[in-house]
Every structure is written in structure tokens, then in C-alpha cells.
Amino acid sequence: MSFDSQSANKKFAEKYEFNFPLLCDTERAMGVAYGAADDASQKSARRIGVIVGPDGKVTHYFPKVVAKEFPEEALKLV
């Protein structure tokens, strides 16, 4: 998820050949709700990790992650 626009996220995903879409939070509502931003005026989000289970509930929360390493760490938990 990113505070960037759909077009910016699309370009980023294409550049890195992601096989999934990136979610946009341009109003920063989810970022604030999950603690990635203190308020909606924050320019960029902190790198956090949230794992949501099949029931829609948060199973793991990481207040600080290294984006490049987190996917592999997260897969060990599920």
C-alpha cells in the first residue's frame, strides 16, 4: 500500500515487474488507522508490516520493517 496515486503505483509495479496490483491510500486513512502515519498530512508512510488472516483479522503487526526483507520474513509466519 502506498500514499501514491494509481498511475504512480502502476509505473512502479511495472518497473519492478510485480505480478500483483499495489493498493493506493491517497487519503491516508488506512495508513493512519494502521499506524503508518500519525495523521493525514504526513507526506509519506513509515514502513510497517501487517499480516491479515483469512478471517480479516490482523494476526501479526510489525511497527518497522525493511521492505526488501519483509516478504520472506512474512512467509515464514503463514
Steps between C-alpha positions, in 0.01 A plus 500: 500500500621844418394862533585537130245532220375208291710607204817532711440158657433345161830634362684376810343153473583478130858614558560225755283245315263437790239235426245670725341845522607753761233656717468878519420689818509853362279630783730327751207358699634145516854622565381695802279212620788250488760735645702560183428873535418717798245704307376557145735794445808277517669496158618139505426188698728314735595149388283273710388141450152366561392142443127448473355151540228339288242623751600862433663547842854619554715206606840673507605864518853630449551871578820517293609282209762496228286483186744283308520238778146499634327276242732210576461553876123520466477176303665316789205598720217372284 
